[in-house]
Amino acid sequence: MFITLAGIVERLGGELVGDGGIAVRQVATVEKALPDTITFLANERYLPHLKSTTAGAVIVGEALRGALVIPYIVAANPYSYFARVSALLNPEPEAAPGFHPSAVIHPTAVIGEGVEIGPCAVIEEGVVIAAHVRIGAGCYIGAHSSIGEHGHLYANVTIYKQCSIGVRTIIHSGVVIGADGFGIAMDEGRWLKIPQIGGVSIGDDVEIGANTTIDRGAIEDTVIEDGVKLDNQIQIAHNVHIGAHTAIAACVGIAGSSRVGRYCRIGGASGIAGHLSISDQVEISAHTLVTKSITEPGTYTGAYPFEVNRDWRRNAASLRNLAELTERVRALEKALELRKKGKQ
């Protein structure tokens, strides 16, 4: 599809400078943009790239007003504006209503208007699927679960029984929602399984990346609030509560019964121990291990930066003796304090 710059501003706001009749069909990077594409520039240091760009237009912030000769749109947040333009030019396909002949749908399931169900999907008893949901090939929806309007399940998503999925939720392939949490109790030298009788409750406008797993609660539900964005290969254990609009990068693990606040950002491969509480507006750097609750907003980092191996080995050896070194320093400080008092 093509849309004029004037049409973009009419729909998304911003201020157009230049020829509003120029039409674009796609977004692009500054380096590879063509005359029928639009790009963005959020940082002044990349301004030299615009000297050679062939883009039809560019999205910029207020600081770059007047610095360009090609048409541009001034936006308060060029990156988010670019994201909205990309969504405008690349809309999600609508559901193609109908059920593939190989799909298995229980007679008690309630299927809304305009729902698409792909090959070999299985819909169990008591499931409620709202209007215009897309269910890909090989998906499994367990008994008495529900999916809100305009949801999209890519191929091979598994949703266990008694899980609730909000509207406009996107779930990518390989996701498992509602598997049993890791609940076990030691009894006379053997592990006993604790039945996991809770469910999973997922809010509106959530996106869940490929091969992510969200365990059902032991008694009460595991909860993912509205607007949460989960990357690929994340493990969320039973009874975890993720606050609204939190974003979590790939390979993060969150242990059972921890609570993450709203508008948090958690870097890739981080870990959060069980039964902790993370405040709202917390940013956790990649590869950080969180072992106690965080009560104040801010950025927290626990990753040890890489270095040349020989230096790392030397520093690691020092770290192994850190407790001993600390005691020695304390002893020296005490001796120095006593010496000062003796001189007085």
JOVENRA-V207183 format. One record per residue. N is the residue number from 1. BURIAL is I if it has 16 or more other ideal C-beta (glycine too) atoms within 10 Angstrom, else O. D_FIRST is the distance of its C-alpha to the first C-alpha in whole Angstrom. Layout:
[[N;BURIAL;D_FIRST] [N;BURIAL;D_FIRST]]
//
This chain:
[[1;O;0] [2;O;4] [3;I;7] [4;I;10] [5;I;13] [6;O;15] [7;O;12] [8;I;12] [9;I;16] [10;O;17] [11;O;15] [12;O;17] [13;O;20] [14;I;21] [15;O;22] [16;I;20] [17;I;22] [18;I;21] [19;O;19] [20;I;17] [21;O;15] [22;I;13] [23;I;10] [24;I;8] [25;O;6] [26;O;8] [27;I;12] [28;I;15] [29;O;19] [30;I;20] [31;O;22] [32;O;19] [33;I;17] [34;O;15] [35;O;15] [36;I;11] [37;I;11] [38;I;13] [39;I;16] [40;I;19] [41;I;23] [42;I;25] [43;O;29] [44;O;30] [45;O;32] [46;O;29] [47;O;28] [48;O;30] [49;O;27] [50;I;25] [51;O;27] [52;O;26] [53;I;22] [54;O;20] [55;I;17] [56;I;15] [57;I;16] [58;I;18] [59;I;19] [60;I;23] [61;I;26] [62;O;28] [63;O;31] [64;I;28] [65;O;28] [66;O;29] [67;O;29] [68;I;26] [69;O;26] [70;I;22] [71;I;20] [72;I;20] [73;I;19] [74;I;23] [75;I;23] [76;O;26] [77;O;24] [78;I;22] [79;O;21] [80;O;21] [81;I;18] [82;I;16] [83;O;17] [84;I;15] [85;I;12] [86;O;12] [87;O;12] [88;O;10] [89;I;7] [90;O;9] [91;O;10] [92;O;13] [93;O;13] [94;O;16] [95;I;19] [96;O;20] [97;O;23] [98;O;26] [99;I;29] [100;O;29] [101;O;33] [102;O;34] [103;I;33] [104;O;37] [105;I;36] [106;O;40] [107;O;41] [108;O;41] [109;I;38] [110;O;36] [111;I;32] [112;O;30] [113;O;27] [114;I;24] [115;I;25] [116;I;24] [117;I;27] [118;I;27] [119;O;30] [120;I;33] [121;I;32] [122;I;35] [123;I;36] [124;I;39] [125;O;41] [126;I;41] [127;I;37] [128;I;35] [129;I;31] [130;I;29] [131;I;26] [132;I;23] [133;I;24] [134;I;23] [135;I;26] [136;I;25] [137;I;28] [138;I;31] [139;I;31] [140;I;35] [141;I;35] [142;I;39] [143;I;41] [144;I;40] [145;I;37] [146;I;34] [147;I;30] [148;I;29] [149;I;26] [150;I;22] [151;I;24] [152;I;23] [153;I;25] [154;I;24] [155;I;27] [156;I;31] [157;I;31] [158;I;34] [159;I;35] [160;I;39] [161;I;41] [162;I;41] [163;I;38] [164;I;35] [165;I;32] [166;I;30] [167;I;27] [168;I;23] [169;I;25] [170;I;23] [171;I;26] [172;I;26] [173;I;28] [174;I;31] [175;I;32] [176;I;35] [177;I;36] [178;I;39] [179;I;42] [180;O;45] [181;I;46] [182;I;48] [183;I;51] [184;O;55] [185;O;58] [186;O;61] [187;O;64] [188;O;67] [189;O;66] [190;O;63] [191;O;59] [192;O;59] [193;O;55] [194;O;54] [195;O;52] [196;I;49] [197;O;48] [198;I;46] [199;I;42] [200;I;39] [201;I;37] [202;I;33] [203;I;32] [204;I;28] [205;I;25] [206;I;27] [207;I;25] [208;I;28] [209;I;28] [210;I;29] [211;I;32] [212;I;33] [213;I;36] [214;I;37] [215;I;41] [216;I;42] [217;I;45] [218;I;49] [219;O;49] [220;O;47] [221;I;43] [222;I;41] [223;I;39] [224;I;35] [225;I;34] [226;I;31] [227;I;28] [228;I;30] [229;I;28] [230;I;30] [231;I;29] [232;I;30] [233;I;34] [234;I;35] [235;I;38] [236;I;39] [237;I;43] [238;I;44] [239;I;45] [240;I;42] [241;I;41] [242;I;37] [243;I;37] [244;I;33] [245;I;31] [246;I;33] [247;I;31] [248;I;33] [249;I;32] [250;I;33] [251;I;36] [252;I;38] [253;O;41] [254;I;42] [255;I;45] [256;I;46] [257;I;47] [258;I;45] [259;I;43] [260;I;40] [261;I;40] [262;I;36] [263;O;34] [264;I;36] [265;I;34] [266;I;36] [267;I;36] [268;I;35] [269;I;39] [270;I;40] [271;I;43] [272;I;44] [273;O;48] [274;O;49] [275;O;50] [276;I;48] [277;O;46] [278;I;44] [279;I;43] [280;O;40] [281;I;38] [282;I;40] [283;I;38] [284;I;40] [285;O;39] [286;I;38] [287;I;41] [288;I;43] [289;O;46] [290;I;47] [291;O;50] [292;O;51] [293;O;49] [294;I;47] [295;O;48] [296;O;46] [297;O;43] [298;O;42] [299;O;41] [300;I;44] [301;O;44] [302;O;46] [303;O;45] [304;O;48] [305;O;46] [306;O;46] [307;O;49] [308;O;51] [309;O;52] [310;O;56] [311;O;55] [312;O;54] [313;O;57] [314;O;59] [315;O;57] [316;O;57] [317;O;61] [318;O;61] [319;O;59] [320;O;61] [321;O;64] [322;O;63] [323;O;65] [324;O;68] [325;O;67] [326;O;66] [327;O;70] [328;O;71] [329;O;70] [330;O;71] [331;O;74] [332;O;74] [333;O;73] [334;O;76] [335;O;79] [336;O;78] [337;O;78] [338;O;81] [339;O;82] [340;O;81] [341;O;83] [342;O;86] [343;O;86] [344;O;86]]
//
